[in-house]
Amino acid sequence: MWISPSQNRTWVSEFILLGFSSDTTTNRTLFSAFLLLYLSSVLGNGLIVTLVCLDMHLHTPMYFLLCILSLLDMSYVTTTVPQMLVHLLSRSQTISFAGCWLQMYMFGALALTECFFLVVMAYDRYVAICYPLRYTVILSWGLCTQLSAGTWACGFFFSLIHTFFTMRLPYCGPNRVNHYFCEGPSVRNLACMDTHVVEMVDSVISVFVVAAPLLLIVASYIRIAQVIFKIKSMQARCKAFSTCASHLTVITFFYAPATYIYMKPNSRYSPDRDKQISLFYNVFSALLNPVIYSLRNKDIKGAFLRVMGKGRVTW
């Protein structure tokens, strides 16, 4: 805490992240579980990035986008889980005000970037199925780069607005955040003034970064479904559906909990339930992506065998 000389008020200089439990035995069990999940996420996504970079057969727009998705997953899970692991074994669960600001911004920037990026991946599937002969012409490397850069720019911009309005609120009372990281709604709940304006700002942002991308994805897949149902061959139809199944699964696990957390009214705020739900789009989604895209994908399996074969020859 520090005291403002001009206003003679005590301001919060650090927050205490309560996490999931105060029981030592439970925390050790959670530490082992989350460490395994984190390492699996990083290694799985890192493997996809490595394979896409090393194998020439994966140098296509689809796998370029998958590589960026894996980078996003590795990055945003790293903004929260390592600190949570430290707090599970440490007596001190504090985070400085500046550290909370930075964590909220970086997590928000990467998560919002993924919201926009999943639209780009839906567009990739739309072009691949609806215009297969013009796929490489429409989805050129230049367009892929521009779309990817645009998603990153939008994610970091909207996260800056969200973080700025949340962290500029006066925090002069309790500093115990009922969460395992500095997530906006949980921190905002501790502000010692009316947060109605900030909630309105967050609602507007949510429309742009959650609702609008989700509608674009739904529109893309409605059009994709129309084209697939016109395919006469059952085998070709099943193959087309299979190429979309992975992306739809990732979208469901990411958007469903994120929509619930950020688009529900503040009156329905439930810290214990919210921090459990946030695990789905924070931890489990990042782990799910490499599992879905590697186990169900012959190209990824083939690239892995080719890269491992080259490694044995070199050795």
Summary of the structure (lengths in Angstrom):
residues: 315
radius of gyration: 21.7
end to end distance: 58.1
largest distance: 76.4
contacts: 999
relative contact order: 0.14
helix: 77%
strand: 5%
